[in-house]
Amino acid sequence: MAASVEYKLSPHPWASNAPSSNLDFFPSTGGKRRSGSETDSDDEDNIPPDWRSLYHPRLEVEPAVKDPRDEATSDAWVRRHPALVRLTGKHPFNSEPPLPRLMSHGFITPAPLHYVRNHGAVPKADWSTWTVEVTGLVKRPARLTMEQLVTGFEAVELPVTLVCAGNRRKEQNMVQQTVGFNWGAAGVSTSVWRGARLRDVLRRCGIMPSKGGALNVCFEGAEDLPGGGGSKYGTSITRQWALDPSRDIMLAYMQNGEPLLPDHGFPVRAIIPGCIGGRMVKWVKRIIVTTAESDNYYHYKDNRVLPSHVDAELANADEGLSTHESYTEERSKQSG
């Protein structure tokens, strides 16, 4: 049997919001599954590899700081790495690391240098009071605390690459102007994420059958945003994806062996391997099982791949087809 791996958490820079020091992020399972865990894993030694021994030297970077450029914004309390390249001015914070710096760290990107895509101010979160509500078409709605997510569900830990859908948009804008701002080539980063499997959470709450209409799983964040006249950031995935054990979709609470940084969703975010970063909702507050896909502005309007005939003017037009309708119509023509 493999030996248990012990990790030591570095002090969290937001001490008042950090997890309790007596909370065991890596509870020993004795090489066996935690009682009540919903998993299809055949690995009885479900113990995380000691990846930090391989990558830790490359993860060491100079400390993040309070940037003077944030002083007049709602993010004045957030510490950020000074090397990050700001793409949208002061606020909201959208940045990528210098490409040579990103490449120099190899496969695993240090959390302070991970690219950031924010739509508004970073929510101030407290680990001890944060909850994730699971509601909608479930038999046992729940409001889970962070401690319950950590200790009540078997954890999965694996490296996942996140990429912004706008990565290298600067080059695209040089060919044809889009409605998005200029990303360089460094809007991509890889971290080792640890969290509870989404499928375990949904099965614990008793997700209803697909025949009963439980076809989509929606995520909603905590921030207040201007999109659509005012909304939370939200999106959705299909039930099939959410319950697929091979996809390793998780509610992540650790990044590279430490609690999430505020810019990356502290205390909990969705990690959906194989999807664009825009699907991986940060600061998750609600998970809603529904019949239809999310009608959130940022899912329905903002993060859409549109056919080639839809330019920025048409996409923003108030009359005629909506962007979603034009997308559907174009797909219908192509398939017909």
For each residue, the residues with C-beta under 8 A, 3 or more apart:
1: 31 45
2: 31 45 47
3:
4: 28 47
5: 26 47 48 49 50
6: 26
7: 25 26 52 257
8:
9: 12 25 257 258 259
10: 258
11: 15 18
12: 9 15 17 18 19 258 259
13: 63 64 79
14: 17 18 262 266
15: 11 12 18
16: 126
17: 12 14 124 125 126 127 266 267
18: 11 12 14 15 127 259
19: 12 23 25 127 146 259 267
20: 23 127 128 147
21:
22:
23: 19 20 147 150 151
24: 27 150 151
25: 7 9 19 150 194 254
26: 5 6 7 48 155
27: 24 34 150 151
28: 4
29: 32 33 34 46 47 154
30:
31: 1 2 44 45 46 47
32: 29 44 46
33: 29 37 39 41 44 46 154
34: 27 29 37 153 154
35:
36: 152 204
37: 33 34 153 154 200
38: 197 199 200 203 204
39: 33 154 197 200 245
40: 245
41: 33 46 245
42:
43: 46
44: 31 32 33
45: 1 2 31
46: 29 31 32 33 41 43 154
47: 2 4 5 29 31
48: 5 26 51 155 157 194
49: 5
50: 5 53 54
51: 48 54 55 108 159 192
52: 7 55 56 59 256 257
53: 50 56
54: 50 51
55: 51 52 58 59 106 107 108 192 256
56: 52 53 59 60
57: 60
58: 55 105 106 108 110
59: 52 55 56 105 108 110 111 256
60: 56 57 110
61: 81 110 112 113
62: 81 82
63: 13 79 112
64: 13 79 80 81 82 112 261
65: 79 80 81 82
66: 70 76 77 78 79 80
67: 70 80 82
68: 71
69: 86 90
70: 66 67 73 75 76 78 80 90 91 93
71: 68 76
72: 76 90
73: 70 76 90 91 121
74: 91 121 122
75: 70 78 91 92 93 121 122
76: 66 70 71 72 73
77: 66 124
78: 66 70 75 93 122 262 263
79: 13 63 64 65 66
80: 64 65 66 67 70 84 93 95 112 263
81: 61 62 64 65 84 97 112 113
82: 62 64 65 67
83: 97 98 101 113
84: 80 81 95 96 97 113 116
85: 95 96 97 98 184 186
86: 69 89 90 93 94 95
87: 94 95 96 181 182 183 184
88: 91 92 93 94 181
89: 86
90: 69 70 72 73 86 93
91: 70 73 74 75 88 121
92: 75 88 118 119 120 121
93: 70 75 78 80 86 88 90 116 118 122 263
94: 86 87 88 116 117 118 181
95: 80 84 85 86 87 115 116
96: 84 85 87 102 115 116 183 184 186 187
97: 81 83 84 85 101 102 109 113 114 115 186 189
98: 83 85 101 102 186
99: 102 103 184 185 186
100: 103 104
101: 83 97 98 104 105 113
102: 96 97 98 99 105 109 113 186 188 189
103: 99 100 106
104: 100 101
105: 58 59 101 102 108 109 110 113
106: 55 58 103
107: 55 159 190
108: 51 55 58 59 105 159 190 191 192 256
109: 97 102 105 113 114 189 190 191
110: 58 59 60 61 105 113 114 256
111: 59 114 191 255 256 258 260 261 264
112: 61 63 64 80 81 261
113: 61 81 83 84 97 101 102 105 109 110 189
114: 97 109 110 111 162 189 191 255 264
115: 95 96 97 162 164 186 187 188 189
116: 84 93 94 95 96 263 264
117: 94 164 187 277 278
118: 92 93 94 121 122 263
119: 92 223 225 227 233 298
120: 92 223 224 225 226 233
121: 73 74 75 91 92 118 223 224
122: 74 75 78 93 118 223 262 263
123: 221 222 223 283
124: 17 77 262
125: 17 130 222 262 266 267 283
126: 16 17 129 130
127: 17 18 19 20 130 146 259 267
128: 20 146
129: 126
130: 125 126 127 145 146 267 268
131: 143 144 145 146 285
132: 143 144 149 251 268 284 285 286 287
133: 141 142 143 144 285 286 287
134: 138 141 142 143 144 201 202 205 286 287 289
135: 138 141 286 287 288 289
136: 141 214 218 287 288 289 290
137: 207 208 212 213 214 289 290 291
138: 134 135 141 142 202 205 206 207 208 214 289
139: 205 206 207 208
140: 204 205 206
141: 133 134 135 136 138 205
142: 133 134 138 204 205
143: 131 132 133 134
144: 131 132 133 134 148 149 152 201
145: 130 131 148 149
146: 19 127 128 130 131 149 150 253 267 268
147: 20 23 150 151
148: 144 145 151 152 153
149: 132 144 145 146 152 153 195 196 201 251 253 268
150: 23 24 25 27 146 147 153 155 196 253
151: 23 24 27 147 148
152: 36 144 148 149 196 204
153: 34 37 148 149 150 196 197 200 201 204
154: 29 33 34 37 39 46 196 197 200
155: 26 48 150 194 195 196
156: 194 195 196 197 248 250
157: 48 192 193 194 254
158: 192 193 248 273
159: 51 107 108 190 191 192 193
160: 190 191 192 193 248 271 273
161: 188 189 190
162: 114 115 188 189 190 191 277 280
163: 167 187 188 276 277
164: 115 117 167 183 187 188 276 277 278
165: 276 277 278 303
166: 169 180 181 183 187
167: 163 164 183 184 185 186 187 188
168: 171 172 183 184 185 187
169: 166 172 173 178 180 181 182 183
170: 173 174 182 183 184
171: 168 174 175
172: 168 169 175 176 178
173: 169 170 176 177 178 180 182
174: 170 171
175: 171 172
176: 172 173 311
177: 173 312
178: 169 172 173 312
179: 312 315 316
180: 166 169 173 183
181: 87 88 94 166 169
182: 87 169 170 173
183: 87 96 164 166 167 168 169 170 180 187
184: 85 87 96 99 167 168 170 187
185: 99 167 168 188
186: 85 96 97 98 99 102 115 167
187: 96 115 117 163 164 166 167 168 183 184
188: 102 115 161 162 163 164 167 185
189: 97 102 109 113 114 115 161 162
190: 107 108 109 159 160 161 162
191: 108 109 111 114 159 160 162 255 256
192: 51 55 108 157 158 159 160 255 256 257
193: 157 158 159 160 250 252 254 255 271
194: 25 48 155 156 157 250 252 253 254 255 257
195: 149 155 156 250 251 252 253 254 268 271
196: 149 150 152 153 154 155 156 200 201 250 251 253
197: 38 39 153 154 156 200 201 245 248 249 250
198: 201 202 217 242 249 250 251 270 287
199: 38 202 203 242 243 244 245 249
200: 37 38 39 153 154 196 197 203 204
201: 134 144 149 153 196 197 198 204 205 251 287
202: 134 138 198 199 205 207 217 242 243 287 289
203: 38 199 200 206 207 243
204: 36 38 140 142 152 153 200 201
205: 134 138 139 140 141 142 201 202
206: 138 139 140 203
207: 137 138 139 202 203 214 239 243 289
208: 137 138 139 212 213 214 289
209: 212 214
210: 213 214 215 239
211:
212: 137 208 209
213: 137 208 210 290 291
214: 136 137 138 207 208 209 210 239 289 290 291
215: 210 238 239 290 291 292
216: 236 237 238 239 289 290 291 292 293 294
217: 198 202 236 237 238 239 241 242 287 288 289 290
218: 136 234 235 236 286 287 288 289 290 293 294 296
219: 234 235 236 270 281 284 286 287 294
220: 232 233 234 281 284 285 286 287 288 296
221: 123 232 233 234 281 282 283 284 285
222: 123 125 232 283 284 285
223: 119 120 121 122 123 232 233 283
224: 120 121 230 232
225: 119 120 230 231 232 233 298
226: 120 229 230
227: 119 230 231 233 297 298 301 302
228: 231 296 297 298 301
229: 226
230: 224 225 226 227
231: 225 227 228 234 296 297 298
232: 220 221 222 223 224 225 285 296
233: 119 120 220 221 223 225 227 281 282 296 298
234: 218 219 220 221 231 281 294 296 298 299
235: 218 219 278 279 281 294 296 298 299 303
236: 216 217 218 219 290 293 294 296 299
237: 216 217 241 242 249 272 275 279
238: 215 216 217 241 242 293
239: 207 210 214 215 216 217 242 243 289
240: 243 244
241: 217 237 238 244 247 249 272
242: 198 199 202 217 237 238 239 249
243: 199 202 203 207 239 240
244: 199 240 241 247 249
245: 39 40 41 197 199 248
246:
247: 241 244 272 273 274
248: 156 158 160 197 245 273
249: 197 198 199 237 241 242 244 270 271 272 273
250: 156 193 194 195 196 197 198 270 271
251: 132 149 195 196 198 201 268 269 270 271 284
252: 193 194 195 255 260 265 268 269 270 271
253: 146 149 150 194 195 196 259 260 267 268
254: 25 157 193 194 195 257 258 259 260
255: 111 114 191 192 193 194 252 258 259 260 261 264
256: 52 55 59 108 110 111 191 192
257: 7 9 52 192 194 254
258: 9 10 12 111 254 255
259: 9 12 18 19 127 253 254 255 266 267
260: 111 252 253 254 255 264 265 266 267 268 269
261: 64 111 112 255 264 266
262: 14 78 122 124 125 266
263: 78 80 93 116 118 122
264: 111 114 116 255 260 261 269 282
265: 252 260 268 269 281 282 283 284
266: 14 17 125 259 260 261 262 283
267: 17 19 125 127 130 146 253 259 260
268: 130 132 146 149 195 251 252 253 260 265 283 284
269: 251 252 260 264 265 280 281 282 283 284
270: 198 219 249 250 251 252 279 280 281 282 284
271: 160 193 195 249 250 251 252 280
272: 237 241 247 249 275 279 280
273: 158 160 247 248 249
274: 247
275: 237 272 278 279 280
276: 163 164 165 279 303
277: 117 162 163 164 165 280
278: 117 164 165 235 275 298 302 303
279: 235 237 270 272 275 276 303
280: 162 269 270 271 272 275 277
281: 219 220 221 233 234 235 265 269 270 284
282: 221 233 264 265 269 270
283: 123 125 221 222 223 265 266 268 269
284: 132 219 220 221 222 251 265 268 269 270 281 287
285: 131 132 133 220 221 222 232
286: 132 133 134 135 218 219 220
287: 132 133 134 135 136 198 201 202 217 218 219 220 284
288: 135 136 217 218 220
289: 134 135 136 137 138 202 207 208 214 216 217 218 239
290: 136 137 213 214 215 216 217 218 236 293 294
291: 137 213 214 215 216
292: 215 216 295
293: 216 218 236 238 290 299
294: 216 218 219 234 235 236 290 299 300
295: 292 299 300
296: 218 220 228 231 232 233 234 235 236 299 300
297: 227 228 231 300 301 302
298: 119 225 227 228 231 233 234 235 278 301 302 303
299: 234 235 236 293 294 295 296 302 303
300: 294 295 296 297 304 324
301: 227 228 297 298 304 322 323 324
302: 227 278 297 298 299
303: 165 235 276 278 279 298 299
304: 300 301 323 324 327
305: 327
306: 310 315 323 326 327
307: 310 326 327 330 331
308:
309: 314 330
310: 306 307 314 315 323 326 327 330
311: 176 314 315
312: 177 178 179 315 316
313: 316 317
314: 309 310 311 317 320 326
315: 179 306 310 311 312 323
316: 179 312 313
317: 313 314 320
318:
319:
320: 314 317
321: 325 326 329
322: 301 325 326
323: 301 304 306 310 315 326 327
324: 300 301 304 327 328
325: 321 322 328 329
326: 306 307 310 314 321 322 323 329 330
327: 304 305 306 307 310 323 324 330 331
328: 324 325 331 332
329: 321 325 326 332 333
330: 307 309 310 326 327 333 334
331: 307 327 328 334 335
332: 328 329 335 336
333: 329 330 336
334: 330 331
335: 331 332
336: 332 333
